[in-house]
Amino acid sequence: MLSATDVNSFQFALDHITAWCNDWQLQTAVNKCSILNIGRTTTSDDLQIDGNVLPMVSTVKDLDSNLSSTSHVMSVVFTANQRVSFFMDHSV
């Protein structure tokens, strides 16, 4: 578990990144942000960007919490197989 100091430091960094984005009129895609705990050190604290609590996830598009890309690769292969099947079924 992260210490309260670590969590506060991380939240401080997120706040400064958000302020920088606002200063430069850049929008933050908060809906694309999440927390992925990696390794033994985890946090259950609510971290926020612009007042929005970031959801905890066990995987992201390319990685899971073990830093494995297996689920992403399987998803890409599944999609490729669907498309190949579609073209084979609709070929002349």
LINFENBEL-V752941 format. One line per field, one symbol per residue. psi: psi as a letter, one per 20 degrees, with the letter a starting at -180 (. if undefined). burial: + if it has 24 or more other C-alpha atoms within 12 Angstrom, else -. A space follows every 50 residues. Layout:
BEGIN
psi: ???
burial: ???
END
This chain:
BEGIN
psi: pqrhggghgghgggghgggggghjlpqpmhijqrpoppahorqjqoqqpk ipppqpqiqrgiqaijkqjghgghgggggghggggghhhjq.
burial: ----------+--+---+----------------+++-----+---++++ ---+-----+--------------------------------
END
